Amino acid sequence: MLRIGCVKYLNARPLIQGWPGEVVLDHPSALCSRLARGDLDLALVSSFEFLRNPVYRIVDGISISSDGPVYSVVVAHRGKFDEVKEIALDPAAETSGNLLRCLLKELDLSPRVGSTSSSAESSAQLLIGDQAIRFRRQRANEFEFWDLGEQWKKLRGVPFVYALWLVRPEVKNPKSIADRLRVLRDENLSHLDDLIADEKEFDHAFCDRYYRQHLRFGFGGGEKKGLRAFAKLCQEHELLTKRDLVFDLV
């Protein structure tokens, strides 16, 4: 019985909708911990989990990425962004929290970055996934939004990879599992209108824009270049141990 996990966000639906077995749905940080402990065989999790612990095989050709504004990974803030003094982190954010740290250092900005606290309401906040979407749609008149995908594209000119399918090294026949995931992704994207029509929480016009304009679901040359660039920056800013990055693709 394959133990499979997936982030519980709207952005993952084209990669998991219709999977025939049981799927553990959770936040990125929780899934990373379960995968690292061996409680899951494979999971769609934060790309930073691979950079931090590159023992996994990567399902080639699939990711959750952006090549510009991503909409759902943002810092909500009031006033000018370069005057922000503190940014509260979403504790579920693995990749995005480190992307934020890299961007701030590269742009020579120095707000304090810390865990979500009781003061989060009055400070800037890093928001990801469905929480970011809800917040933007409910409170757009109160806040401005600094989109991390947009800032990364301006900084490096390549896509940013938020999540990957990672397979534990002891899993047998990883290629056959990867093939099933690629077929599933292709089927869902070829019937994207039907997938959007099944969405219960978010309106269909928004989902259409989100999937078609903001997100990318491939892991090709551009995405691989982007992930390598992110790893290099994390190493430069002492967020990762320095090592050669090797993709074990299946």
Residue pairs with C-beta under 8 A, 6 or more apart in sequence:
1 21
2 21
2 41
2 42
2 177
3 24
3 39
3 40
3 41
3 42
4 19
4 21
4 22
4 23
4 24
4 40
4 41
4 42
4 43
5 23
5 24
5 25
5 26
5 31
5 34
5 35
5 40
5 42
5 43
5 44
5 45
6 12
6 15
6 16
6 23
6 24
6 25
6 31
6 43
6 44
7 25
7 26
7 27
7 28
7 31
7 44
7 45
7 64
7 129
7 163
8 25
8 26
8 27
8 129
8 130
9 72
9 128
9 129
9 130
10 72
10 129
10 130
10 133
10 199
10 201
10 202
10 207
10 210
11 64
11 72
11 129
11 162
11 163
11 210
11 215
12 44
12 64
12 163
13 188
13 195
13 199
14 185
14 188
14 189
14 192
14 195
14 211
14 217
15 44
15 62
15 64
15 165
15 181
15 184
15 185
15 188
15 217
16 23
16 44
16 184
17 184
17 188
17 195
17 198
18 184
18 187
18 188
19 184
24 31
24 34
24 40
24 43
26 34
27 92
27 129
28 45
28 46
28 92
28 93
28 94
28 95
28 128
28 163
29 46
29 91
29 92
29 93
29 94
30 92
31 40
31 43
31 44
31 45
31 46
32 43
32 45
32 46
32 49
32 94
34 40
34 43
35 42
35 43
35 45
35 49
35 56
35 166
35 168
36 49
36 53
38 168
40 168
41 167
41 168
41 171
42 59
42 165
42 166
42 167
42 168
42 171
42 174
42 177
43 165
43 166
44 64
44 163
44 164
44 165
44 166
45 94
45 163
45 164
45 166
46 94
46 95
46 162
46 163
47 63
47 95
47 161
47 162
47 163
47 164
47 227
47 230
48 94
48 95
48 98
48 234
49 56
49 94
49 166
50 56
50 58
50 164
50 166
51 227
51 230
51 231
51 234
51 240
51 245
52 240
54 243
54 245
54 246
54 248
55 168
55 169
56 166
56 167
56 168
56 169
56 248
57 166
57 167
57 169
57 171
57 174
57 248
57 249
57 250
58 164
58 165
58 166
58 167
58 219
58 247
58 248
58 249
58 250
59 164
59 165
59 166
59 167
59 177
59 178
59 181
59 182
59 219
59 249
59 250
60 178
60 219
60 249
60 250
61 182
61 218
61 219
61 220
62 164
62 165
62 181
62 182
62 185
62 217
62 218
62 219
63 161
63 162
63 163
63 164
63 216
63 217
63 218
63 219
63 223
64 161
64 162
64 163
64 215
64 216
64 217
65 159
65 160
65 161
65 162
65 215
65 216
65 217
65 218
65 219
65 223
65 226
66 73
66 149
66 153
66 159
66 160
66 162
66 214
66 215
66 216
67 149
67 153
67 158
67 159
67 160
67 216
67 222
68 149
68 150
68 153
68 214
69 147
69 149
69 150
69 153
69 214
70 147
70 148
70 149
70 150
70 160
70 162
70 214
70 215
71 132
71 133
71 136
71 147
71 149
71 210
71 214
72 127
72 128
72 129
72 130
72 132
72 133
72 210
72 214
73 96
73 99
73 126
73 127
73 128
73 129
73 132
73 147
73 148
73 149
73 162
74 126
74 127
74 132
74 136
74 145
74 146
74 147
74 148
75 81
75 84
75 87
75 100
75 124
75 125
75 126
75 127
75 145
75 146
75 148
76 124
76 125
76 127
76 135
76 136
76 139
76 143
76 144
76 145
77 84
77 87
77 124
77 125
77 143
77 144
77 145
77 146
78 124
78 142
78 143
78 144
79 144
81 109
81 124
81 144
81 146
82 109
84 109
84 111
84 123
84 124
85 111
85 112
85 123
86 111
86 112
86 113
86 114
86 119
86 123
86 124
87 100
87 111
87 112
87 113
87 114
87 123
87 124
87 125
87 126
88 114
88 115
88 116
88 117
88 119
88 120
88 123
88 124
88 125
88 126
89 97
89 100
89 113
89 114
89 115
89 116
89 126
90 96
90 97
90 116
90 125
90 126
90 127
90 128
90 131
91 115
91 116
92 128
92 129
93 126
93 128
95 162
95 163
96 126
96 128
96 148
96 162
97 113
97 126
98 234
98 239
99 148
99 152
99 160
99 230
100 113
100 126
100 148
101 113
101 237
101 239
102 230
102 233
102 234
102 237
102 239
103 109
103 148
103 151
103 152
103 155
104 110
104 111
104 113
105 237
106 155
106 233
107 151
107 155
111 124
116 125
127 135
127 136
130 201
133 202
133 206
133 210
135 143
136 145
137 206
148 160
149 160
149 214
152 160
152 226
152 230
153 159
153 160
156 226
156 229
158 222
158 225
158 226
158 229
159 216
159 222
159 223
159 225
159 226
160 226
160 230
161 219
161 223
161 226
161 227
161 230
164 219
165 178
165 181
167 174
167 177
167 178
167 250
171 177
174 250
175 250
177 250
178 250
185 217
188 195
189 217
192 211
192 212
193 208
196 204
196 207
196 208
196 211
197 204
199 207
202 210
216 223
224 247
228 245
231 240
231 245
234 240
235 241
235 242
235 243
